[in-house]
Amino acid sequence: MSAMIDSLLATKDGIRRSEVNGLGPDDIADLAARAANPFDPNSLRALNNLAAVALNDQAVAAVLSPVVDLVLGRPDLDPLTRASVLSFATVAHLDPLTRLLAATAHPDSDVAAAAWRALQLVARSTDLDALQQALPPPGAASREQAAFTVALVAYRGGVAGFELPVLDEAHIRAIPNDEVQLFSINQSATTAEDFALIAALSATEMYLVAAQIDATTTITCGEQHMLLCLDPDILPAMPGTLIQSPAMAGVIAVRDPFATGCAVRFLLLTHPDGAGGFHVGIYQSGGELMYQGHARGENVTENSATLALFALDQPGVRPIALDISVGPGGVDLLGDRLSAMEVLTDPMEPTPGEF
């Protein structure tokens, strides 16, 4: 047993990426043994930490692979645990597509949906035929998640024909006129320290977006500290690329309160409107559309496009007043740049979530 692993698994705090990346061969072997032991109360935490190292270490990924196969091979594994472990297949296998596609047919809808979400991290446009063949029938519990995953993969590959619906004004949540608490939405250059948190994430954690610091901008709103990472492959030709074909223009990562790590929370998808403009949608991985906007043709020039972003009527979404400009230099925030949170009089009523 490794004293380092004892300490790592005993802590109730979040594990820093630097801690797991500093583990030695004996520590890795100990983690693998604990992760494979169904009677170890920390087996899932051990598996999670082993996967964290494997994200950026192919040798550890080779150690992780048989452990994941062993755990998923247990017939008595409860569905929620199986759904959690499935995400590790994205780093445990050189070709995770086959295992994840097989899991999309699992009778438990939570497991099937987890497999579809994991496919977002690794599937490419060349896999679209296989993804479509695996789609569950209409009405199936995992159908919406599956359809969103297929669309995301198509957007990322610039493939038309899978465009997501644009919601009408009835779904927009505007800042109310009554008493509300307002937060300023601010933009600043991304620091080297913040970008280091992005650089520590693997390609799969970044949804295959190859982040660069000059294509990243920092957005703060209240206590939220976000990093908008645009795809550097399509950025130089924006907004022209956005009116030509669907795109996964970037991702938005949220930094933790202690500035020790970050994780992608929102996906930025765009598709042409057919009239010289484009639609913008900011989604969560479950397919929930959180914010949307429309750059109309008259507001698109060779070097810039302007549009207003609106919050959708979704749980946990704050209404905003925000205009943006998109061009080869990135995204600039314009307009009032405000986010609102209603002042609640009933202390038992939940507070709306973050921007």
C-alpha positions as a LaTeX table, in Angstrom:
\begin{tabular}{lrrr}
\hline
Residue & $x$ (\AA) & $y$ (\AA) & $z$ (\AA) \\
\hline
Met1 & 0.00 & 0.00 & 0.00 \\
Ser2 & 1.16 & 3.51 & $-0.79$ \\
Ala3 & 1.06 & 6.16 & 1.93 \\
Met4 & 0.59 & 8.78 & $-0.80$ \\
Ile5 & $-2.54$ & 7.00 & $-2.07$ \\
Asp6 & $-3.82$ & 6.58 & 1.50 \\
Ser7 & $-3.58$ & 10.34 & 1.92 \\
Leu8 & $-5.03$ & 11.05 & $-1.52$ \\
Leu9 & $-8.11$ & 8.90 & $-0.98$ \\
Ala10 & $-8.65$ & 10.01 & 2.60 \\
Thr11 & $-9.08$ & 13.68 & 1.79 \\
Lys12 & $-12.60$ & 14.99 & 1.31 \\
Asp13 & $-11.36$ & 17.96 & $-0.71$ \\
Gly14 & $-11.15$ & 18.00 & $-4.47$ \\
Ile15 & $-8.00$ & 16.46 & $-5.92$ \\
Arg16 & $-5.69$ & 18.87 & $-7.71$ \\
Arg17 & $-4.43$ & 17.81 & $-11.13$ \\
Ser18 & $-0.86$ & 18.51 & $-10.01$ \\
Glu19 & $-1.24$ & 15.97 & $-7.20$ \\
Val20 & $-2.26$ & 13.06 & $-9.39$ \\
Asn21 & 0.22 & 13.95 & $-12.12$ \\
Gly22 & 3.04 & 13.66 & $-9.58$ \\
Leu23 & 2.32 & 10.02 & $-8.69$ \\
Gly24 & 5.07 & 7.43 & $-9.21$ \\
Pro25 & 4.88 & 3.85 & $-10.59$ \\
Asp26 & 4.22 & 2.31 & $-7.17$ \\
Asp27 & 1.40 & 4.80 & $-6.57$ \\
Ile28 & $-0.14$ & 3.99 & $-9.95$ \\
Ala29 & 0.02 & 0.26 & $-9.23$ \\
Asp30 & $-1.64$ & 0.81 & $-5.86$ \\
Leu31 & $-4.39$ & 2.92 & $-7.42$ \\
Ala32 & $-5.04$ & 0.25 & $-10.04$ \\
Ala33 & $-5.26$ & $-2.50$ & $-7.40$ \\
Arg34 & $-7.71$ & $-0.51$ & $-5.30$ \\
Ala35 & $-9.79$ & 0.48 & $-8.31$ \\
Ala36 & $-10.10$ & $-3.17$ & $-9.37$ \\
Asn37 & $-11.12$ & $-4.36$ & $-5.88$ \\
Pro38 & $-14.93$ & $-4.36$ & $-5.54$ \\
Phe39 & $-14.61$ & $-4.61$ & $-1.75$ \\
Asp40 & $-12.48$ & $-1.50$ & $-1.39$ \\
Pro41 & $-14.73$ & 1.36 & $-0.20$ \\
Asn42 & $-12.57$ & 3.83 & $-2.16$ \\
Ser43 & $-12.49$ & 1.85 & $-5.41$ \\
Leu44 & $-14.38$ & 4.46 & $-7.41$ \\
Arg45 & $-12.28$ & 7.32 & $-6.06$ \\
Ala46 & $-9.18$ & 5.31 & $-6.94$ \\
Leu47 & $-10.52$ & 4.72 & $-10.45$ \\
Asn48 & $-11.31$ & 8.41 & $-10.86$ \\
Asn49 & $-7.79$ & 9.42 & $-9.83$ \\
Leu50 & $-6.23$ & 6.77 & $-12.07$ \\
Ala51 & $-8.24$ & 8.14 & $-14.99$ \\
Ala52 & $-7.11$ & 11.68 & $-14.17$ \\
Val53 & $-3.47$ & 10.62 & $-14.58$ \\
Ala54 & $-4.26$ & 8.60 & $-17.71$ \\
Leu55 & $-5.67$ & 11.67 & $-19.46$ \\
Asn56 & $-2.15$ & 12.88 & $-20.19$ \\
Asp57 & $-0.14$ & 9.66 & $-19.83$ \\
Gln58 & $-0.55$ & 6.83 & $-22.35$ \\
Ala59 & 1.37 & 4.39 & $-20.14$ \\
Val60 & $-1.13$ & 4.91 & $-17.33$ \\
Ala61 & $-4.00$ & 4.68 & $-19.85$ \\
Ala62 & $-2.73$ & 1.18 & $-20.66$ \\
Val63 & $-2.95$ & 0.33 & $-16.95$ \\
Leu64 & $-6.41$ & 1.86 & $-16.70$ \\
Ser65 & $-7.89$ & $-0.02$ & $-19.68$ \\
Pro66 & $-8.15$ & $-3.54$ & $-18.14$ \\
Val67 & $-9.41$ & $-2.06$ & $-14.87$ \\
Val68 & $-12.25$ & $-0.29$ & $-16.66$ \\
Asp69 & $-13.06$ & $-3.49$ & $-18.57$ \\
Leu70 & $-13.06$ & $-5.45$ & $-15.32$ \\
Val71 & $-15.38$ & $-3.01$ & $-13.54$ \\
Leu72 & $-17.79$ & $-2.69$ & $-16.47$ \\
Gly73 & $-17.82$ & $-6.48$ & $-16.83$ \\
Arg74 & $-19.43$ & $-6.95$ & $-13.44$ \\
Pro75 & $-23.06$ & $-8.00$ & $-14.02$ \\
Asp76 & $-24.14$ & $-6.72$ & $-10.59$ \\
Leu77 & $-22.72$ & $-3.21$ & $-11.09$ \\
Asp78 & $-25.45$ & $-0.71$ & $-10.27$ \\
Pro79 & $-26.53$ & 1.50 & $-13.21$ \\
Leu80 & $-25.42$ & 4.81 & $-11.69$ \\
Thr81 & $-21.92$ & 3.46 & $-11.04$ \\
Arg82 & $-21.81$ & 1.96 & $-14.53$ \\
Ala83 & $-22.80$ & 5.30 & $-16.00$ \\
Ser84 & $-20.01$ & 7.02 & $-14.06$ \\
Val85 & $-17.37$ & 4.46 & $-15.02$ \\
Leu86 & $-18.29$ & 4.68 & $-18.71$ \\
Ser87 & $-16.75$ & 8.15 & $-18.90$ \\
Phe88 & $-13.36$ & 6.61 & $-18.09$ \\
Ala89 & $-13.53$ & 4.58 & $-21.31$ \\
Thr90 & $-12.75$ & 7.78 & $-23.22$ \\
Val91 & $-9.21$ & 7.70 & $-21.85$ \\
Ala92 & $-8.78$ & 4.00 & $-21.09$ \\
His93 & $-9.03$ & 2.75 & $-24.68$ \\
Leu94 & $-7.12$ & 3.73 & $-27.78$ \\
Asp95 & $-10.41$ & 3.12 & $-29.62$ \\
Pro96 & $-13.20$ & 3.83 & $-27.12$ \\
Leu97 & $-15.86$ & 4.18 & $-29.82$ \\
Thr98 & $-16.77$ & 0.48 & $-29.95$ \\
Arg99 & $-17.26$ & 0.15 & $-26.19$ \\
Leu100 & $-19.26$ & 3.36 & $-25.92$ \\
Leu101 & $-21.47$ & 2.53 & $-28.90$ \\
Ala102 & $-22.23$ & $-0.84$ & $-27.34$ \\
Ala103 & $-23.16$ & 0.88 & $-24.08$ \\
Thr104 & $-25.66$ & 3.14 & $-25.85$ \\
Ala105 & $-27.90$ & 0.07 & $-26.17$ \\
His106 & $-27.88$ & $-0.63$ & $-22.42$ \\
Pro107 & $-31.42$ & $-1.13$ & $-21.07$ \\
Asp108 & $-30.87$ & 1.41 & $-18.30$ \\
Ser109 & $-31.46$ & 4.89 & $-19.69$ \\
Asp110 & $-28.91$ & 6.50 & $-17.35$ \\
Val111 & $-26.19$ & 4.21 & $-18.67$ \\
Ala112 & $-27.21$ & 4.78 & $-22.28$ \\
Ala113 & $-27.28$ & 8.56 & $-21.83$ \\
Ala114 & $-23.86$ & 8.49 & $-20.14$ \\
Ala115 & $-22.46$ & 6.59 & $-23.12$ \\
Trp116 & $-23.86$ & 9.19 & $-25.52$ \\
Arg117 & $-22.37$ & 12.04 & $-23.46$ \\
Ala118 & $-18.99$ & 10.30 & $-23.41$ \\
Leu119 & $-19.13$ & 9.95 & $-27.20$ \\
Gln120 & $-19.19$ & 13.76 & $-27.44$ \\
Leu121 & $-15.60$ & 13.74 & $-26.19$ \\
Val122 & $-14.12$ & 11.35 & $-28.74$ \\
Ala123 & $-16.36$ & 10.87 & $-31.79$ \\
Arg124 & $-15.49$ & 12.64 & $-35.04$ \\
Ser125 & $-17.46$ & 13.41 & $-38.17$ \\
Thr126 & $-16.15$ & 10.23 & $-39.81$ \\
Asp127 & $-18.07$ & 8.34 & $-37.10$ \\
Leu128 & $-21.43$ & 9.93 & $-37.94$ \\
Asp129 & $-22.75$ & 6.89 & $-39.81$ \\
Ala130 & $-21.99$ & 4.63 & $-36.85$ \\
Leu131 & $-23.58$ & 7.11 & $-34.45$ \\
Gln132 & $-26.74$ & 7.36 & $-36.55$ \\
Gln133 & $-27.04$ & 3.59 & $-36.75$ \\
Ala134 & $-26.88$ & 3.45 & $-32.94$ \\
Leu135 & $-29.61$ & 6.08 & $-32.42$ \\
Pro136 & $-32.40$ & 4.80 & $-30.14$ \\
Pro137 & $-35.93$ & 4.87 & $-31.54$ \\
Pro138 & $-38.10$ & 7.98 & $-31.15$ \\
Gly139 & $-39.61$ & 8.14 & $-27.69$ \\
Ala140 & $-36.73$ & 6.28 & $-26.03$ \\
Ala141 & $-35.49$ & 7.89 & $-22.82$ \\
Ser142 & $-31.99$ & 8.49 & $-24.22$ \\
Arg143 & $-33.17$ & 9.71 & $-27.65$ \\
Glu144 & $-32.75$ & 13.45 & $-26.97$ \\
Gln145 & $-29.27$ & 12.98 & $-25.52$ \\
Ala146 & $-28.29$ & 10.81 & $-28.48$ \\
Ala147 & $-29.62$ & 13.30 & $-31.02$ \\
Phe148 & $-27.71$ & 16.14 & $-29.39$ \\
Thr149 & $-24.49$ & 14.12 & $-29.40$ \\
Val150 & $-24.87$ & 13.36 & $-33.11$ \\
Ala151 & $-25.53$ & 17.04 & $-33.81$ \\
Leu152 & $-22.51$ & 18.16 & $-31.75$ \\
Val153 & $-20.21$ & 15.78 & $-33.62$ \\
Ala154 & $-21.59$ & 17.06 & $-36.93$ \\
Tyr155 & $-21.13$ & 20.72 & $-35.92$ \\
Arg156 & $-17.56$ & 20.01 & $-34.81$ \\
Gly157 & $-16.84$ & 18.50 & $-38.24$ \\
Gly158 & $-18.62$ & 21.26 & $-40.15$ \\
Val159 & $-21.22$ & 18.82 & $-41.48$ \\
Ala160 & $-24.62$ & 20.26 & $-42.44$ \\
Gly161 & $-27.93$ & 18.48 & $-42.06$ \\
Phe162 & $-27.93$ & 18.11 & $-38.27$ \\
Glu163 & $-28.81$ & 21.68 & $-37.29$ \\
Leu164 & $-30.37$ & 22.10 & $-33.84$ \\
Pro165 & $-33.67$ & 23.97 & $-33.44$ \\
Val166 & $-33.74$ & 27.69 & $-32.70$ \\
Leu167 & $-36.24$ & 28.63 & $-30.00$ \\
Asp168 & $-38.69$ & 31.49 & $-30.50$ \\
Glu169 & $-39.13$ & 34.55 & $-28.29$ \\
Ala170 & $-41.59$ & 32.75 & $-26.03$ \\
His171 & $-38.62$ & 30.85 & $-24.55$ \\
Ile172 & $-36.45$ & 33.92 & $-23.90$ \\
Arg173 & $-35.99$ & 35.02 & $-20.29$ \\
Ala174 & $-35.50$ & 38.80 & $-20.18$ \\
Ile175 & $-34.28$ & 40.83 & $-17.23$ \\
Pro176 & $-37.45$ & 41.67 & $-15.27$ \\
Asn177 & $-38.46$ & 45.27 & $-14.65$ \\
Asp178 & $-39.13$ & 44.76 & $-10.96$ \\
Glu179 & $-36.55$ & 44.71 & $-8.19$ \\
Val180 & $-33.57$ & 42.58 & $-9.15$ \\
Gln181 & $-29.93$ & 42.28 & $-8.19$ \\
Leu182 & $-27.67$ & 43.08 & $-11.14$ \\
Phe183 & $-24.18$ & 41.77 & $-11.83$ \\
Ser184 & $-21.73$ & 43.23 & $-14.31$ \\
Ile185 & $-20.38$ & 40.87 & $-16.98$ \\
Asn186 & $-16.72$ & 41.76 & $-17.48$ \\
Gln187 & $-14.09$ & 40.73 & $-19.99$ \\
Ser188 & $-10.31$ & 40.68 & $-19.63$ \\
Ala189 & $-7.22$ & 39.13 & $-21.17$ \\
Thr190 & $-6.57$ & 35.61 & $-19.95$ \\
Thr191 & $-3.59$ & 35.39 & $-17.61$ \\
Ala192 & $-0.84$ & 32.82 & $-18.00$ \\
Glu193 & $-1.91$ & 31.29 & $-14.67$ \\
Asp194 & $-5.49$ & 30.80 & $-15.83$ \\
Phe195 & $-4.47$ & 29.45 & $-19.21$ \\
Ala196 & $-2.23$ & 26.93 & $-17.46$ \\
Leu197 & $-5.41$ & 25.42 & $-16.00$ \\
Ile198 & $-6.80$ & 25.06 & $-19.52$ \\
Ala199 & $-3.51$ & 23.67 & $-20.83$ \\
Ala200 & $-3.61$ & 20.98 & $-18.13$ \\
Leu201 & $-6.83$ & 19.57 & $-19.58$ \\
Ser202 & $-6.64$ & 16.76 & $-22.10$ \\
Ala203 & $-8.02$ & 16.89 & $-25.63$ \\
Thr204 & $-11.06$ & 14.86 & $-24.58$ \\
Glu205 & $-11.77$ & 17.13 & $-21.62$ \\
Met206 & $-11.69$ & 20.06 & $-24.06$ \\
Tyr207 & $-14.13$ & 18.38 & $-26.47$ \\
Leu208 & $-11.25$ & 18.21 & $-28.98$ \\
Val209 & $-10.80$ & 22.01 & $-29.04$ \\
Ala210 & $-7.06$ & 22.76 & $-29.20$ \\
Ala211 & $-7.03$ & 25.84 & $-26.99$ \\
Gln212 & $-4.49$ & 28.63 & $-27.46$ \\
Ile213 & $-4.05$ & 31.59 & $-25.14$ \\
Asp214 & $-4.50$ & 34.14 & $-27.94$ \\
Ala215 & $-7.85$ & 32.50 & $-28.75$ \\
Thr216 & $-8.98$ & 32.57 & $-25.12$ \\
Thr217 & $-10.66$ & 35.38 & $-23.19$ \\
Thr218 & $-11.71$ & 35.64 & $-19.56$ \\
Ile219 & $-15.27$ & 36.53 & $-18.55$ \\
Thr220 & $-16.31$ & 37.22 & $-14.97$ \\
Cys221 & $-19.82$ & 37.63 & $-13.60$ \\
Gly222 & $-20.31$ & 37.83 & $-9.86$ \\
Glu223 & $-18.36$ & 34.93 & $-8.40$ \\
Gln224 & $-18.20$ & 33.10 & $-11.74$ \\
His225 & $-14.82$ & 33.07 & $-13.48$ \\
Met226 & $-15.07$ & 31.70 & $-17.00$ \\
Leu227 & $-12.61$ & 31.08 & $-19.82$ \\
Leu228 & $-14.01$ & 31.26 & $-23.35$ \\
Cys229 & $-11.76$ & 29.16 & $-25.59$ \\
Leu230 & $-12.44$ & 29.62 & $-29.29$ \\
Asp231 & $-11.31$ & 27.02 & $-31.81$ \\
Pro232 & $-8.01$ & 28.42 & $-33.19$ \\
Asp233 & $-8.55$ & 26.54 & $-36.46$ \\
Ile234 & $-11.64$ & 28.55 & $-37.39$ \\
Leu235 & $-10.97$ & 31.80 & $-35.50$ \\
Pro236 & $-8.82$ & 33.55 & $-38.15$ \\
Ala237 & $-11.62$ & 33.37 & $-40.73$ \\
Met238 & $-14.46$ & 34.42 & $-38.43$ \\
Pro239 & $-17.16$ & 35.41 & $-39.06$ \\
Gly240 & $-16.94$ & 34.03 & $-42.61$ \\
Thr241 & $-16.59$ & 30.44 & $-41.40$ \\
Leu242 & $-19.77$ & 30.78 & $-39.34$ \\
Ile243 & $-21.98$ & 31.69 & $-42.29$ \\
Gln244 & $-20.65$ & 28.85 & $-44.43$ \\
Ser245 & $-21.25$ & 25.72 & $-42.34$ \\
Pro246 & $-22.13$ & 24.53 & $-38.82$ \\
Ala247 & $-19.29$ & 24.87 & $-36.33$ \\
Met248 & $-18.32$ & 24.12 & $-32.79$ \\
Ala249 & $-16.82$ & 27.55 & $-32.32$ \\
Gly250 & $-15.43$ & 26.87 & $-28.86$ \\
Val251 & $-16.07$ & 25.91 & $-25.26$ \\
Ile252 & $-16.52$ & 27.80 & $-22.01$ \\
Ala253 & $-14.68$ & 26.47 & $-18.97$ \\
Val254 & $-15.42$ & 27.52 & $-15.40$ \\
Arg255 & $-12.58$ & 27.96 & $-12.91$ \\
Asp256 & $-13.05$ & 26.54 & $-9.44$ \\
Pro257 & $-13.30$ & 28.99 & $-6.48$ \\
Phe258 & $-9.74$ & 28.24 & $-5.37$ \\
Ala259 & $-8.24$ & 28.81 & $-8.85$ \\
Thr260 & $-6.71$ & 25.32 & $-8.78$ \\
Gly261 & $-8.54$ & 23.81 & $-11.75$ \\
Cys262 & $-11.28$ & 24.26 & $-14.30$ \\
Ala263 & $-13.71$ & 22.20 & $-16.34$ \\
Val264 & $-15.72$ & 22.76 & $-19.50$ \\
Arg265 & $-19.33$ & 23.62 & $-18.70$ \\
Phe266 & $-20.73$ & 25.12 & $-21.91$ \\
Leu267 & $-20.39$ & 24.31 & $-25.62$ \\
Leu268 & $-20.58$ & 27.07 & $-28.24$ \\
Leu269 & $-22.31$ & 25.89 & $-31.43$ \\
Thr270 & $-23.21$ & 27.93 & $-34.52$ \\
His271 & $-24.93$ & 27.28 & $-37.84$ \\
Pro272 & $-25.76$ & 29.46 & $-40.88$ \\
Asp273 & $-29.25$ & 30.95 & $-41.17$ \\
Gly274 & $-29.26$ & 30.67 & $-44.97$ \\
Ala275 & $-29.53$ & 34.45 & $-45.38$ \\
Gly276 & $-25.96$ & 35.60 & $-44.81$ \\
Gly277 & $-26.08$ & 35.35 & $-41.02$ \\
Phe278 & $-25.76$ & 32.65 & $-38.38$ \\
His279 & $-27.38$ & 31.35 & $-35.21$ \\
Val280 & $-25.44$ & 30.92 & $-31.96$ \\
Gly281 & $-26.34$ & 28.49 & $-29.19$ \\
Ile282 & $-24.62$ & 27.93 & $-25.85$ \\
Tyr283 & $-25.39$ & 24.42 & $-24.61$ \\
Gln284 & $-24.64$ & 22.09 & $-21.77$ \\
Ser285 & $-23.48$ & 18.55 & $-22.57$ \\
Gly286 & $-26.95$ & 17.20 & $-21.83$ \\
Gly287 & $-28.27$ & 19.19 & $-24.78$ \\
Glu288 & $-29.84$ & 21.98 & $-22.73$ \\
Leu289 & $-29.85$ & 25.26 & $-24.67$ \\
Met290 & $-28.91$ & 27.94 & $-22.13$ \\
Tyr291 & $-28.32$ & 31.04 & $-24.29$ \\
Gln292 & $-28.92$ & 31.82 & $-27.95$ \\
Gly293 & $-28.39$ & 34.65 & $-30.41$ \\
His294 & $-28.77$ & 35.48 & $-34.09$ \\
Ala295 & $-26.31$ & 37.47 & $-36.18$ \\
Arg296 & $-28.46$ & 38.68 & $-39.07$ \\
Gly297 & $-26.95$ & 39.19 & $-42.50$ \\
Glu298 & $-27.11$ & 42.99 & $-42.26$ \\
Asn299 & $-24.96$ & 42.81 & $-39.12$ \\
Val300 & $-22.25$ & 40.66 & $-40.69$ \\
Thr301 & $-19.26$ & 42.16 & $-42.49$ \\
Glu302 & $-16.02$ & 40.67 & $-43.73$ \\
Asn303 & $-14.30$ & 41.23 & $-40.37$ \\
Ser304 & $-17.06$ & 41.26 & $-37.77$ \\
Ala305 & $-20.56$ & 40.19 & $-36.82$ \\
Thr306 & $-22.68$ & 41.57 & $-33.99$ \\
Leu307 & $-25.57$ & 39.97 & $-32.18$ \\
Ala308 & $-27.45$ & 39.97 & $-28.90$ \\
Leu309 & $-27.32$ & 36.96 & $-26.60$ \\
Phe310 & $-30.46$ & 35.97 & $-24.71$ \\
Ala311 & $-31.00$ & 33.62 & $-21.79$ \\
Leu312 & $-33.47$ & 30.80 & $-22.32$ \\
Asp313 & $-36.13$ & 29.77 & $-19.85$ \\
Gln314 & $-34.12$ & 26.95 & $-18.29$ \\
Pro315 & $-33.60$ & 26.07 & $-14.62$ \\
Gly316 & $-30.54$ & 27.84 & $-13.22$ \\
Val317 & $-30.19$ & 30.41 & $-16.00$ \\
Arg318 & $-29.95$ & 34.09 & $-15.12$ \\
Pro319 & $-31.40$ & 36.59 & $-17.58$ \\
Ile320 & $-28.79$ & 38.76 & $-19.28$ \\
Ala321 & $-28.44$ & 41.93 & $-21.33$ \\
Leu322 & $-25.42$ & 41.30 & $-23.53$ \\
Asp323 & $-24.33$ & 42.08 & $-27.09$ \\
Ile324 & $-21.22$ & 40.55 & $-28.61$ \\
Ser325 & $-18.99$ & 41.14 & $-31.60$ \\
Val326 & $-17.31$ & 38.20 & $-33.35$ \\
Gly327 & $-14.30$ & 38.51 & $-35.62$ \\
Pro328 & $-10.81$ & 37.14 & $-36.35$ \\
Gly329 & $-9.60$ & 38.73 & $-33.12$ \\
Gly330 & $-12.11$ & 36.77 & $-31.06$ \\
Val331 & $-15.23$ & 37.77 & $-29.14$ \\
Asp332 & $-15.78$ & 41.21 & $-27.62$ \\
Leu333 & $-18.56$ & 41.93 & $-25.13$ \\
Leu334 & $-20.74$ & 44.96 & $-25.92$ \\
Gly335 & $-23.90$ & 46.63 & $-24.67$ \\
Asp336 & $-25.08$ & 46.77 & $-21.07$ \\
Arg337 & $-23.19$ & 43.58 & $-20.11$ \\
Leu338 & $-25.50$ & 42.74 & $-17.22$ \\
Ser339 & $-26.73$ & 39.57 & $-15.58$ \\
Ala340 & $-29.71$ & 39.64 & $-13.23$ \\
Met341 & $-30.71$ & 37.63 & $-10.22$ \\
Glu342 & $-34.20$ & 38.16 & $-8.84$ \\
Val343 & $-34.33$ & 39.34 & $-5.22$ \\
Leu344 & $-36.40$ & 36.66 & $-3.50$ \\
Thr345 & $-38.65$ & 37.39 & $-0.56$ \\
Asp346 & $-39.28$ & 33.77 & 0.42 \\
Pro347 & $-36.10$ & 32.39 & 2.07 \\
Met348 & $-37.22$ & 28.85 & 1.27 \\
Glu349 & $-37.35$ & 29.55 & $-2.48$ \\
Pro350 & $-34.17$ & 28.43 & $-4.28$ \\
Thr351 & $-31.86$ & 31.05 & $-5.74$ \\
Pro352 & $-31.40$ & 30.88 & $-9.53$ \\
Gly353 & $-28.09$ & 29.39 & $-10.59$ \\
Glu354 & $-25.02$ & 30.89 & $-12.13$ \\
Phe355 & $-24.60$ & 32.78 & $-15.39$ \\
\hline
\end{tabular}
